[in-house]
Amino acid sequence: MSAATADVATVGHRLALQRRGTVAVLVLVVLLASLRYGDAFYSGINLTSYFDDAVKYSLIALGMTFVIMTGGIDLSVGSVILLAGVAGGLASPYGAVVAVLVGVGTGAAVGAVNGLLIAHSRLEPFVVTLATLLWARGLGLQLADTQTVVYGSGALQSLARDKIFGLTTGFWLMLLLFAIAAVALKYTAWGRTVLAVGDSEESTSLLGVPTRMTKFSVYLLSGALAGLAGVVLGSQTGSVSMDTGVGWELIAVAAVVVGGTLLTGGVGSIGGTLAGLLLLQVIFTIINFENGRGGIEINSYWQNVVRGAFLLVVVLLQTGVGRGRRKAS
């Protein structure tokens, strides 16, 4: 075995180990929480809140996974959630289907703008999506006239609250989308191209692969899923407020990276993203349980501390992996 081949195998092993470690930590944390909080941890209210948060965050994390696999970033998803949520809310009096189509379409339109500027104009993803973060939020506030937008369709709210085998339809939708994404990544030419672009866009382009279209497609997908997340949020809460989506892009990035997707692109896992998101959500739930317990006061701002700490640790771990990957190439 050559040195380069050995290095590639080592990189793959380390990332696979990280993904398995995320799942193992998730199981361990759930078991420890069960022992500490007992039945209260599995109460209907707690589980409903947990899964509602997991659903809306998972949608943007799923789109972010494909973006990061290509070596990019999408900082606009939080603002797209607001804009699409407002658009879907304004359309909700015309029915649930119209609201969903308008919300997803709005998100997809914003994603298309990002994709065109990044893939075809070759602008930096960080700069483009940062600009989109600003104008999308401003447009959303303008459409809402800086007022909370109420969702008028009862069908939308029942969609979020109806349960199948004890779990909401939103949760089953999340699992379905992740399953489709996993199959697409592993078994389709598009999925392989996404990873190839992140590994080496120049080499992939020389092989005649449509790299620009691939990059455009991942930003389109990210925008559409953020738009769906905005409508899902509105269906869960019955409204979209003006601070909706603030900082959510960081939640998505943290979940993706904790789940074992390499920030530099070329390597990633759909299941790892889901495990990373569920782990972070369990930890945030524990923070809420610990608040005021035994004299301990932990406010919600500690969630940001935890997200930042997790992200920093995982990035540091990935730094060595990235060096090995560059050496292998």
MARDRENBA-195374 format. One record per residue (C-alpha): x, y negated, z negated; residue number from 1; chain; residue in three letters. Coordinates in steps of 0.02 Angstrom, whole numbers. Each point is the difference from the previous one (the first is absolute). Last residue first. Example, Ala and Ser with C-alpha at 12.3 -4.5 7.8 and 13.67 -1.06 7.14 Angstrom:
<px = 684, py = 53, pz = -357, k = 2, c = A, r = SER> .
<px = -69, py = 172, pz = -33, k = 1, c = A, r = ALA> .
***
This chain:
<px = -185, py = -716, pz = 117, k = 329, c = A, r = SER> .
<px = 48, py = 103, pz = -150, k = 328, c = A, r = ALA> .
<px = 89, py = -147, pz = -80, k = 327, c = A, r = LYS> .
<px = -155, py = -107, pz = 23, k = 326, c = A, r = ARG> .
<px = -105, py = 135, pz = -83, k = 325, c = A, r = ARG> .
<px = 122, py = 19, pz = -145, k = 324, c = A, r = GLY> .
<px = -3, py = -188, pz = -30, k = 323, c = A, r = ARG> .
<px = -189, py = 0, pz = 5, k = 322, c = A, r = GLY> .
<px = -9, py = 141, pz = -127, k = 321, c = A, r = VAL> .
<px = 116, py = -95, pz = -116, k = 320, c = A, r = GLY> .
<px = -111, py = -153, pz = 12, k = 319, c = A, r = THR> .
<px = -155, py = 107, pz = -25, k = 318, c = A, r = GLN> .
<px = 35, py = 22, pz = -186, k = 317, c = A, r = LEU> .
<px = 20, py = -188, pz = -20, k = 316, c = A, r = LEU> .
<px = -161, py = -26, pz = 96, k = 315, c = A, r = VAL> .
<px = -87, py = 125, pz = -115, k = 314, c = A, r = VAL> .
<px = 59, py = -88, pz = -158, k = 313, c = A, r = VAL> .
<px = -47, py = -173, pz = 64, k = 312, c = A, r = LEU> .
<px = -173, py = 55, pz = 58, k = 311, c = A, r = LEU> .
<px = -40, py = 84, pz = -165, k = 310, c = A, r = PHE> .
<px = 59, py = -152, pz = -99, k = 309, c = A, r = ALA> .
<px = -100, py = -120, pz = 109, k = 308, c = A, r = GLY> .
<px = -159, py = 102, pz = -11, k = 307, c = A, r = ARG> .
<px = 22, py = 19, pz = -188, k = 306, c = A, r = VAL> .
<px = 26, py = -187, pz = -26, k = 305, c = A, r = VAL> .
<px = -150, py = -36, pz = 111, k = 304, c = A, r = ASN> .
<px = -106, py = 115, pz = -107, k = 303, c = A, r = GLN> .
<px = 67, py = -88, pz = -153, k = 302, c = A, r = TRP> .
<px = -100, py = -151, pz = 56, k = 301, c = A, r = TYR> .
<px = -157, py = 94, pz = -53, k = 300, c = A, r = SER> .
<px = 33, py = -34, pz = -183, k = 299, c = A, r = ASN> .
<px = 81, py = 119, pz = -123, k = 298, c = A, r = ILE> .
<px = -39, py = -28, pz = -184, k = 297, c = A, r = GLU> .
<px = 54, py = 143, pz = -113, k = 296, c = A, r = ILE> .
<px = -83, py = -1, pz = -171, k = 295, c = A, r = GLY> .
<px = -34, py = 186, pz = 2, k = 294, c = A, r = GLY> .
<px = -95, py = -13, pz = 164, k = 293, c = A, r = ARG> .
<px = -27, py = -181, pz = 51, k = 292, c = A, r = GLY> .
<px = 44, py = 33, pz = 181, k = 291, c = A, r = ASN> .
<px = 56, py = 180, pz = 9, k = 290, c = A, r = GLU> .
<px = -150, py = 52, pz = 103, k = 289, c = A, r = PHE> .
<px = 30, py = -140, pz = 126, k = 288, c = A, r = ASN> .
<px = 184, py = 46, pz = 15, k = 287, c = A, r = ILE> .
<px = -53, py = 182, pz = 23, k = 286, c = A, r = ILE> .
<px = -110, py = -51, pz = 146, k = 285, c = A, r = THR> .
<px = 146, py = -94, pz = 77, k = 284, c = A, r = PHE> .
<px = 106, py = 158, pz = -14, k = 283, c = A, r = ILE> .
<px = -136, py = 103, pz = 81, k = 282, c = A, r = VAL> .
<px = -11, py = -126, pz = 142, k = 281, c = A, r = GLN> .
<px = 187, py = 7, pz = 30, k = 280, c = A, r = LEU> .
<px = -4, py = 189, pz = 9, k = 279, c = A, r = LEU> .
<px = -151, py = 1, pz = 117, k = 278, c = A, r = LEU> .
<px = 90, py = -120, pz = 117, k = 277, c = A, r = LEU> .
<px = 160, py = 101, pz = 2, k = 276, c = A, r = GLY> .
<px = -94, py = 163, pz = 30, k = 275, c = A, r = ALA> .
<px = -95, py = -78, pz = 146, k = 274, c = A, r = LEU> .
<px = 161, py = -69, pz = 73, k = 273, c = A, r = THR> .
<px = 85, py = 169, pz = -19, k = 272, c = A, r = GLY> .
<px = -141, py = 85, pz = 92, k = 271, c = A, r = GLY> .
<px = 29, py = -116, pz = 148, k = 270, c = A, r = ILE> .
<px = 187, py = 28, pz = -2, k = 269, c = A, r = SER> .
<px = 141, py = -100, pz = 75, k = 268, c = A, r = GLY> .
<px = 166, py = -7, pz = 91, k = 267, c = A, r = VAL> .
<px = 52, py = -110, pz = 147, k = 266, c = A, r = GLY> .
<px = -15, py = -165, pz = -90, k = 265, c = A, r = GLY> .
<px = 119, py = -110, pz = -99, k = 264, c = A, r = THR> .
<px = -118, py = 3, pz = -148, k = 263, c = A, r = LEU> .
<px = 7, py = 190, pz = -7, k = 262, c = A, r = LEU> .
<px = -167, py = 79, pz = -41, k = 261, c = A, r = THR> .
<px = 12, py = 104, pz = -159, k = 260, c = A, r = GLY> .
<px = -165, py = -28, pz = -91, k = 259, c = A, r = GLY> .
<px = 77, py = -135, pz = -111, k = 258, c = A, r = VAL> .
<px = 35, py = -97, pz = 161, k = 257, c = A, r = VAL> .
<px = -177, py = 13, pz = 66, k = 256, c = A, r = VAL> .
<px = -83, py = -35, pz = -168, k = 255, c = A, r = ALA> .
<px = 111, py = -152, pz = -32, k = 254, c = A, r = ALA> .
<px = -31, py = -70, pz = 174, k = 253, c = A, r = VAL> .
<px = -188, py = 16, pz = -21, k = 252, c = A, r = ALA> .
<px = -1, py = -81, pz = -172, k = 251, c = A, r = ILE> .
<px = 109, py = -139, pz = 70, k = 250, c = A, r = LEU> .
<px = -126, py = -32, pz = 140, k = 249, c = A, r = GLU> .
<px = -134, py = -13, pz = -133, k = 248, c = A, r = TRP> .
<px = 78, py = -158, pz = -72, k = 247, c = A, r = GLY> .
<px = -157, py = -105, pz = 23, k = 246, c = A, r = VAL> .
<px = -129, py = 110, pz = 86, k = 245, c = A, r = GLY> .
<px = -155, py = -84, pz = -68, k = 244, c = A, r = THR> .
<px = 31, py = -166, pz = -86, k = 243, c = A, r = ASP> .
<px = -146, py = -83, pz = 90, k = 242, c = A, r = MET> .
<px = -129, py = 127, pz = -51, k = 241, c = A, r = SER> .
<px = -79, py = 138, pz = 106, k = 240, c = A, r = VAL> .
<px = -169, py = 67, pz = -53, k = 239, c = A, r = SER> .
<px = -103, py = 154, pz = -41, k = 238, c = A, r = GLY> .
<px = 141, py = 77, pz = -102, k = 237, c = A, r = THR> .
<px = 22, py = 166, pz = 88, k = 236, c = A, r = GLN> .
<px = -74, py = -49, pz = 169, k = 235, c = A, r = SER> .
<px = 106, py = -158, pz = 4, k = 234, c = A, r = GLY> .
<px = 157, py = 100, pz = -40, k = 233, c = A, r = LEU> .
<px = -42, py = 124, pz = 137, k = 232, c = A, r = VAL> .
<px = -23, py = -145, pz = 122, k = 231, c = A, r = VAL> .
<px = 171, py = -71, pz = -42, k = 230, c = A, r = GLY> .
<px = 81, py = 172, pz = 5, k = 229, c = A, r = ALA> .
<px = -71, py = 24, pz = 176, k = 228, c = A, r = LEU> .
<px = 85, py = -161, pz = 54, k = 227, c = A, r = GLY> .
<px = 162, py = 59, pz = -79, k = 226, c = A, r = ALA> .
<px = -19, py = 162, pz = 98, k = 225, c = A, r = LEU> .
<px = -25, py = -98, pz = 162, k = 224, c = A, r = ALA> .
<px = 150, py = -112, pz = -35, k = 223, c = A, r = GLY> .
<px = 115, py = 146, pz = -36, k = 222, c = A, r = SER> .
<px = -60, py = 91, pz = 155, k = 221, c = A, r = LEU> .
<px = 34, py = -151, pz = 112, k = 220, c = A, r = LEU> .
<px = 170, py = -18, pz = -84, k = 219, c = A, r = TYR> .
<px = 37, py = 184, pz = 36, k = 218, c = A, r = VAL> .
<px = -62, py = -14, pz = 180, k = 217, c = A, r = SER> .
<px = 110, py = -149, pz = 46, k = 216, c = A, r = PHE> .
<px = 155, py = 94, pz = -58, k = 215, c = A, r = LYS> .
<px = -50, py = 149, pz = 107, k = 214, c = A, r = THR> .
<px = -38, py = -110, pz = 150, k = 213, c = A, r = MET> .
<px = 171, py = -80, pz = -15, k = 212, c = A, r = ARG> .
<px = 88, py = 168, pz = -17, k = 211, c = A, r = THR> .
<px = -73, py = 75, pz = 159, k = 210, c = A, r = PRO> .
<px = 124, py = 146, pz = 12, k = 209, c = A, r = VAL> .
<px = 113, py = -8, pz = 153, k = 208, c = A, r = GLY> .
<px = 148, py = 86, pz = -83, k = 207, c = A, r = LEU> .
<px = 90, py = -168, pz = -7, k = 206, c = A, r = LEU> .
<px = -143, py = -65, pz = -107, k = 205, c = A, r = SER> .
<px = 29, py = 136, pz = -130, k = 204, c = A, r = THR> .
<px = 185, py = -42, pz = -9, k = 203, c = A, r = SER> .
<px = -38, py = -184, pz = -28, k = 202, c = A, r = GLU> .
<px = -137, py = 31, pz = -127, k = 201, c = A, r = GLU> .
<px = 110, py = 110, pz = -107, k = 200, c = A, r = SER> .
<px = -71, py = 92, pz = -152, k = 199, c = A, r = ASP> .
<px = -153, py = -112, pz = -18, k = 198, c = A, r = GLY> .
<px = -42, py = 20, pz = 184, k = 197, c = A, r = VAL> .
<px = 24, py = 188, pz = -13, k = 196, c = A, r = ALA> .
<px = -117, py = 12, pz = -149, k = 195, c = A, r = LEU> .
<px = -140, py = -90, pz = 92, k = 194, c = A, r = VAL> .
<px = 40, py = 102, pz = 156, k = 193, c = A, r = THR> .
<px = -28, py = 163, pz = -93, k = 192, c = A, r = ARG> .
<px = -169, py = -61, pz = -58, k = 191, c = A, r = GLY> .
<px = -49, py = -55, pz = 176, k = 190, c = A, r = TRP> .
<px = 53, py = 167, pz = 73, k = 189, c = A, r = ALA> .
<px = -122, py = 85, pz = -117, k = 188, c = A, r = THR> .
<px = 21, py = 143, pz = -125, k = 187, c = A, r = TYR> .
<px = 85, py = -68, pz = -155, k = 186, c = A, r = LYS> .
<px = -54, py = -183, pz = -7, k = 185, c = A, r = LEU> .
<px = -172, py = 30, pz = 72, k = 184, c = A, r = ALA> .
<px = -34, py = 145, pz = -119, k = 183, c = A, r = VAL> .
<px = 52, py = -104, pz = -150, k = 182, c = A, r = ALA> .
<px = -105, py = -148, pz = 60, k = 181, c = A, r = ALA> .
<px = -154, py = 110, pz = 23, k = 180, c = A, r = ILE> .
<px = 22, py = 70, pz = -176, k = 179, c = A, r = ALA> .
<px = 25, py = -174, pz = -72, k = 178, c = A, r = PHE> .
<px = -158, py = -62, pz = 86, k = 177, c = A, r = LEU> .
<px = -101, py = 148, pz = -65, k = 176, c = A, r = LEU> .
<px = 65, py = -20, pz = -178, k = 175, c = A, r = LEU> .
<px = -47, py = -185, pz = 0, k = 174, c = A, r = MET> .
<px = -173, py = 36, pz = 71, k = 173, c = A, r = LEU> .
<px = -25, py = 129, pz = -138, k = 172, c = A, r = TRP> .
<px = 42, py = -135, pz = -128, k = 171, c = A, r = PHE> .
<px = -119, py = -124, pz = 81, k = 170, c = A, r = GLY> .
<px = -138, py = 130, pz = -2, k = 169, c = A, r = THR> .
<px = 15, py = 1, pz = -189, k = 168, c = A, r = THR> .
<px = 51, py = 157, pz = -94, k = 167, c = A, r = LEU> .
<px = -112, py = 116, pz = -100, k = 166, c = A, r = GLY> .
<px = -21, py = 130, pz = 136, k = 165, c = A, r = PHE> .
<px = -56, py = -137, pz = 119, k = 164, c = A, r = ILE> .
<px = -41, py = -167, pz = -81, k = 163, c = A, r = LYS> .
<px = -90, py = -156, pz = 57, k = 162, c = A, r = ASP> .
<px = 77, py = -159, pz = -72, k = 161, c = A, r = ARG> .
<px = 100, py = -74, pz = 144, k = 160, c = A, r = ALA> .
<px = -125, py = 47, pz = 135, k = 159, c = A, r = LEU> .
<px = -140, py = -55, pz = -116, k = 158, c = A, r = SER> .
<px = 77, py = -173, pz = -2, k = 157, c = A, r = GLN> .
<px = 10, py = -6, pz = 189, k = 156, c = A, r = LEU> .
<px = -178, py = 60, pz = 20, k = 155, c = A, r = ALA> .
<px = -61, py = -138, pz = -116, k = 154, c = A, r = GLY> .
<px = 59, py = -128, pz = 127, k = 153, c = A, r = SER> .
<px = 13, py = -178, pz = -62, k = 152, c = A, r = GLY> .
<px = 183, py = -9, pz = -50, k = 151, c = A, r = TYR> .
<px = 30, py = -161, pz = -96, k = 150, c = A, r = VAL> .
<px = 138, py = -120, pz = 53, k = 149, c = A, r = VAL> .
<px = 78, py = -95, pz = -144, k = 148, c = A, r = THR> .
<px = 23, py = -182, pz = 51, k = 147, c = A, r = GLN> .
<px = 151, py = -90, pz = 73, k = 146, c = A, r = THR> .
<px = -103, py = -45, pz = 155, k = 145, c = A, r = ASP> .
<px = 2, py = 187, pz = 35, k = 144, c = A, r = ALA> .
<px = 58, py = -28, pz = 179, k = 143, c = A, r = LEU> .
<px = 128, py = -129, pz = -58, k = 142, c = A, r = GLN> .
<px = 66, py = 113, pz = -138, k = 141, c = A, r = LEU> .
<px = 22, py = 140, pz = 126, k = 140, c = A, r = GLY> .
<px = 85, py = -116, pz = 123, k = 139, c = A, r = LEU> .
<px = 124, py = -56, pz = -134, k = 138, c = A, r = GLY> .
<px = 33, py = 179, pz = -51, k = 137, c = A, r = ARG> .
<px = 32, py = 49, pz = 180, k = 136, c = A, r = ALA> .
<px = 111, py = -152, pz = 28, k = 135, c = A, r = TRP> .
<px = 115, py = 33, pz = -147, k = 134, c = A, r = LEU> .
<px = 20, py = 189, pz = 9, k = 133, c = A, r = LEU> .
<px = 19, py = -17, pz = 189, k = 132, c = A, r = THR> .
<px = 153, py = -110, pz = -26, k = 131, c = A, r = ALA> .
<px = 74, py = 130, pz = -117, k = 130, c = A, r = LEU> .
<px = -46, py = 133, pz = 129, k = 129, c = A, r = THR> .
<px = 100, py = -87, pz = 136, k = 128, c = A, r = VAL> .
<px = 151, py = -43, pz = -107, k = 127, c = A, r = VAL> .
<px = 20, py = 173, pz = -78, k = 126, c = A, r = PHE> .
<px = -36, py = 89, pz = 165, k = 125, c = A, r = PRO> .
<px = 142, py = -94, pz = 89, k = 124, c = A, r = GLU> .
<px = -47, py = -60, pz = 173, k = 123, c = A, r = LEU> .
<px = 25, py = 112, pz = 151, k = 122, c = A, r = ARG> .
<px = -130, py = -90, pz = 107, k = 121, c = A, r = SER> .
<px = -71, py = 166, pz = 58, k = 120, c = A, r = HIS> .
<px = 7, py = 107, pz = -157, k = 119, c = A, r = ALA> .
<px = -3, py = -130, pz = -138, k = 118, c = A, r = ILE> .
<px = -110, py = -135, pz = 76, k = 117, c = A, r = LEU> .
<px = -117, py = 123, pz = 84, k = 116, c = A, r = LEU> .
<px = -12, py = 110, pz = -153, k = 115, c = A, r = GLY> .
<px = -39, py = -142, pz = -119, k = 114, c = A, r = ASN> .
<px = -136, py = -64, pz = 116, k = 113, c = A, r = VAL> .
<px = -69, py = 176, pz = 17, k = 112, c = A, r = ALA> .
<px = -2, py = 20, pz = -189, k = 111, c = A, r = GLY> .
<px = -104, py = -158, pz = -15, k = 110, c = A, r = VAL> .
<px = -122, py = 69, pz = 128, k = 109, c = A, r = ALA> .
<px = -3, py = 169, pz = -86, k = 108, c = A, r = ALA> .
<px = -46, py = -81, pz = -165, k = 107, c = A, r = GLY> .
<px = -143, py = -95, pz = 80, k = 106, c = A, r = THR> .
<px = -59, py = 156, pz = 90, k = 105, c = A, r = GLY> .
<px = 2, py = 100, pz = -162, k = 104, c = A, r = VAL> .
<px = -106, py = -131, pz = -88, k = 103, c = A, r = GLY> .
<px = -118, py = -28, pz = 147, k = 102, c = A, r = VAL> .
<px = -24, py = 185, pz = 29, k = 101, c = A, r = LEU> .
<px = -30, py = 34, pz = -185, k = 100, c = A, r = VAL> .
<px = -125, py = -142, pz = -16, k = 99, c = A, r = ALA> .
<px = -91, py = 51, pz = 158, k = 98, c = A, r = VAL> .
<px = -17, py = 179, pz = -61, k = 97, c = A, r = VAL> .
<px = -62, py = -56, pz = -171, k = 96, c = A, r = ALA> .
<px = -139, py = -109, pz = 66, k = 95, c = A, r = GLY> .
<px = -34, py = -173, pz = 69, k = 94, c = A, r = TYR> .
<px = 3, py = -79, pz = -173, k = 93, c = A, r = PRO> .
<px = 180, py = 67, pz = -13, k = 92, c = A, r = SER> .
<px = 73, py = -114, pz = 135, k = 91, c = A, r = ALA> .
<px = 52, py = -138, pz = -121, k = 90, c = A, r = LEU> .
<px = 67, py = 134, pz = -117, k = 89, c = A, r = GLY> .
<px = 99, py = 83, pz = 139, k = 88, c = A, r = GLY> .
<px = 80, py = -165, pz = 48, k = 87, c = A, r = ALA> .
<px = 41, py = -38, pz = -183, k = 86, c = A, r = VAL> .
<px = 75, py = 173, pz = -26, k = 85, c = A, r = GLY> .
<px = 95, py = -15, pz = 164, k = 84, c = A, r = ALA> .
<px = 79, py = -165, pz = -54, k = 83, c = A, r = LEU> .
<px = 34, py = 56, pz = -178, k = 82, c = A, r = LEU> .
<px = 71, py = 169, pz = 51, k = 81, c = A, r = ILE> .
<px = 102, py = -86, pz = 136, k = 80, c = A, r = VAL> .
<px = 77, py = -109, pz = -135, k = 79, c = A, r = SER> .
<px = 60, py = 152, pz = -96, k = 78, c = A, r = GLY> .
<px = 58, py = 86, pz = 160, k = 77, c = A, r = VAL> .
<px = 111, py = -143, pz = 59, k = 76, c = A, r = SER> .
<px = 168, py = 57, pz = -68, k = 75, c = A, r = LEU> .
<px = 17, py = 136, pz = 131, k = 74, c = A, r = ASP> .
<px = 176, py = 72, pz = 7, k = 73, c = A, r = ILE> .
<px = 104, py = 80, pz = 136, k = 72, c = A, r = GLY> .
<px = 124, py = 144, pz = 16, k = 71, c = A, r = GLY> .
<px = -116, py = 106, pz = 106, k = 70, c = A, r = THR> .
<px = -39, py = 109, pz = -152, k = 69, c = A, r = MET> .
<px = -38, py = -161, pz = -94, k = 68, c = A, r = ILE> .
<px = -146, py = -37, pz = 116, k = 67, c = A, r = VAL> .
<px = -65, py = 179, pz = -9, k = 66, c = A, r = PHE> .
<px = 1, py = -3, pz = -190, k = 65, c = A, r = THR> .
<px = -76, py = -174, pz = -6, k = 64, c = A, r = MET> .
<px = -158, py = 65, pz = 84, k = 63, c = A, r = GLY> .
<px = -18, py = 135, pz = -131, k = 62, c = A, r = LEU> .
<px = 40, py = -121, pz = -142, k = 61, c = A, r = ALA> .
<px = -137, py = -118, pz = 62, k = 60, c = A, r = ILE> .
<px = -129, py = 139, pz = -8, k = 59, c = A, r = LEU> .
<px = 69, py = 71, pz = -162, k = 58, c = A, r = SER> .
<px = -28, py = -163, pz = -93, k = 57, c = A, r = TYR> .
<px = -186, py = 1, pz = 35, k = 56, c = A, r = LYS> .
<px = -24, py = 183, pz = -42, k = 55, c = A, r = VAL> .
<px = 113, py = 6, pz = -153, k = 54, c = A, r = ALA> .
<px = -88, py = -148, pz = -80, k = 53, c = A, r = ASP> .
<px = -169, py = 84, pz = 18, k = 52, c = A, r = ASP> .
<px = 74, py = 165, pz = -58, k = 51, c = A, r = PHE> .
<px = 65, py = -73, pz = -162, k = 50, c = A, r = TYR> .
<px = -154, py = -104, pz = -38, k = 49, c = A, r = SER> .
<px = -114, py = 151, pz = 27, k = 48, c = A, r = THR> .
<px = 116, py = 110, pz = -103, k = 47, c = A, r = LEU> .
<px = 0, py = -122, pz = -146, k = 46, c = A, r = ASN> .
<px = -188, py = -25, pz = 1, k = 45, c = A, r = ILE> .
<px = -38, py = 185, pz = 14, k = 44, c = A, r = GLY> .
<px = 113, py = 45, pz = -144, k = 43, c = A, r = SER> .
<px = 154, py = 104, pz = 38, k = 42, c = A, r = TYR> .
<px = 121, py = -104, pz = -105, k = 41, c = A, r = PHE> .
<px = -129, py = -13, pz = -138, k = 40, c = A, r = ALA> .
<px = -3, py = 189, pz = -11, k = 39, c = A, r = ASP> .
<px = 172, py = 6, pz = -80, k = 38, c = A, r = GLY> .
<px = 101, py = -159, pz = -9, k = 37, c = A, r = TYR> .
<px = 172, py = 61, pz = -51, k = 36, c = A, r = ARG> .
<px = -5, py = 179, pz = 64, k = 35, c = A, r = LEU> .
<px = -83, py = -46, pz = 163, k = 34, c = A, r = SER> .
<px = 122, py = -144, pz = 25, k = 33, c = A, r = ALA> .
<px = 145, py = 121, pz = -21, k = 32, c = A, r = LEU> .
<px = -76, py = 119, pz = 128, k = 31, c = A, r = LEU> .
<px = -33, py = -141, pz = 124, k = 30, c = A, r = VAL> .
<px = 178, py = -64, pz = -20, k = 29, c = A, r = VAL> .
<px = 72, py = 174, pz = 30, k = 28, c = A, r = LEU> .
<px = -104, py = 29, pz = 157, k = 27, c = A, r = VAL> .
<px = 50, py = -169, pz = 73, k = 26, c = A, r = LEU> .
<px = 182, py = 29, pz = -48, k = 25, c = A, r = VAL> .
<px = 0, py = 165, pz = 94, k = 24, c = A, r = ALA> .
<px = -82, py = -79, pz = 153, k = 23, c = A, r = VAL> .
<px = 129, py = -140, pz = 2, k = 22, c = A, r = THR> .
<px = 142, py = 125, pz = -25, k = 21, c = A, r = GLY> .
<px = -60, py = 100, pz = 150, k = 20, c = A, r = ARG> .
<px = 10, py = -158, pz = 104, k = 19, c = A, r = ARG> .
<px = 172, py = -44, pz = -69, k = 18, c = A, r = GLN> .
<px = 64, py = 176, pz = 34, k = 17, c = A, r = LEU> .
<px = -61, py = -12, pz = 179, k = 16, c = A, r = ALA> .
<px = 95, py = -164, pz = 16, k = 15, c = A, r = LEU> .
<px = 159, py = 77, pz = -71, k = 14, c = A, r = ARG> .
<px = -13, py = 156, pz = 108, k = 13, c = A, r = HIS> .
<px = -27, py = -99, pz = 159, k = 12, c = A, r = GLY> .
<px = 153, py = -107, pz = -35, k = 11, c = A, r = VAL> .
<px = 105, py = 154, pz = -41, k = 10, c = A, r = THR> .
<px = -53, py = 87, pz = 161, k = 9, c = A, r = ALA> .
<px = 50, py = -154, pz = 100, k = 8, c = A, r = VAL> .
<px = 168, py = -4, pz = -89, k = 7, c = A, r = ASP> .
<px = 30, py = 184, pz = 38, k = 6, c = A, r = ALA> .
<px = -39, py = -28, pz = 183, k = 5, c = A, r = THR> .
<px = 123, py = -144, pz = 5, k = 4, c = A, r = ALA> .
<px = 135, py = 103, pz = -85, k = 3, c = A, r = ALA> .
<px = -21, py = 141, pz = 125, k = 2, c = A, r = SER> .
<px = -71, py = 171, pz = -49, k = 1, c = A, r = MET> .
***
